[in-house]
């Protein structure tokens, strides 16, 4: 059975890590991957250059097993909700990072998910499918214990883990 995965790419280290994970996913022939890149014409050139390089490398390595779509940063919140509600994807992958913060004019209910992850995880938005929020590991925090709350569950203790 084919699994449909979508990476929502806004830029920054967490989204670049999401691309790395997406690359591993497309090695499985049962995965169909779509990369949707949101571009901002007024963004920082150096950050954009790093993002461009990561996206181009990903596209070059996954050319036969993925679809690439570029979208403007206009109405990001509505566009993300529309993608999530479409039912076109079994899994939506997004980086936690703050790269999307300037595009979304709402406050996150669950800041540990980042703004876009929070929009996708909110039960009031009617998102169909699962959501995976990626945060690049910071070696300084690798042994710290954090608190996390899973939709409706009691608070639980989680130790940060690196996956290589």
Secondary structure, DSSP 8 states (H G I E B T S, - for coil): --EEEEEEE--SHHHHHHHHHHHHHTTSTTEEEEEEEEE-TTS-HHHHHHHHHHHHHHHHHTTTSEEEEEEESTTHHHHHHHHHHT---SEEEEE-SGGGTTT--S--SSGGGHHHHHHHH-GGGT--SEEEEE----GGGTT-EEEEE-TTS-EEEEE-----
